[in-house]
Amino acid sequence: MLITIIQILLALMFVMAGLPKFASKQQIEAFETYGYPQWFRIFTGVVEIVIGLLLIIGIWIHQLAAIGGFLVIATMIGAMFTHIKFKDSFKNMVLPIVLLIFGGIAFWQNASALLG
């Protein structure tokens, strides 16, 4: 039951983070500030929405939850790398760290489904 709650919370957070990547001025400016091209902003939004869908569908199909959890880990490592590269304050890294941990839990709890 706890893993289901974690997956739902992660899914909601990633969809809510992914949707603004398509048109938000704040997101456009953030990607410019970090030196990333705008196509990467769109790519990131798509990945975040896909993660959300994988985690929700993964409630019933555990292989998809494992893949979603893995993508959370990879995405948050990238986010943390960006914050470290630009010497952001630690408070800007707290959310990526928490999401990384929850993504790791989602992956770990569902990884056995990948092995069959």
Disulfide bonds with the S-S distance in Angstrom:
none
